[in-house]
Amino acid sequence: MRLENRPLGFVINFLLGVSWAVVLLGALTSFLSLYHESFLFAVVSAFVGAVPGLAAVLLLEHMITGKEKLDELKRQTLLLEKLLEEKNIK
């Protein structure tokens, strides 16, 4: 898990797995229901069927990246405050 907050990390990773399952199911069901008509139409519909799941994956990855960025900024702030204190002591 990439997030330090275990419950939040578990929920986000679970939802990420569900989103990838939606991508797979959307693409497969769209493709298999239309491949007998036209292969090109089936490929296009598979992409359209995968779009909602891909949007959810993108949103969750954006949330993870934002949380990691916030955690890193907090660590940097603590280090900068330590350096400022050391400078003021000398």
C-alpha positions, -999 to +999 in steps of 0.1 A: +000+000+000+013+034-009-007+054+017+004+057+053-032+059+066-041+022+066-079+023+066-080+050+039-053+031+019-073-001+022-105+015+010-088+033-019-069+002-030-101-018-028-120+007-049-090+007-074-094-030-078-131-027-083-125+000-109-101-022-129-127-050-127-153-026-141-129-018-169-124-054-177-161-063-175-172-033-195-147-040-223-153-077-224-191-076-224-192-048-250-168-067-272-184-101-269-219-088-274-210-071-307-180-091-322-204-111-345-216-079-362-182-062-370-148-066-354-141-028-357-174-019-341-167-044-314-133-029-306-148+006-305-176-005-282-151-023-260-132+010-256-165+028-248-174+002-223-141+005-206-142+043-203-163+046-170-139+022-152-109+041-166-123+073-154-127+059-119-091+045-120-079+080-130-098+097-102-085+073-076-049+075-088-053+113-086-065+110-050-036+088-041-011+112-057-026+142-039-025+124-006+012+114-012+020+150-021+004+163+010+023+138+032+056+148+015+049+185+020+042+178+057+076+160+060+094+189+042+077+214+065+089+196+096+124+195+082+124+232+073+111+241+108+139+221+123+165+238+102+150+272+111+152+264+148+188+252+145+197+284+127+180+306+153+198+287+181+232+294+167 
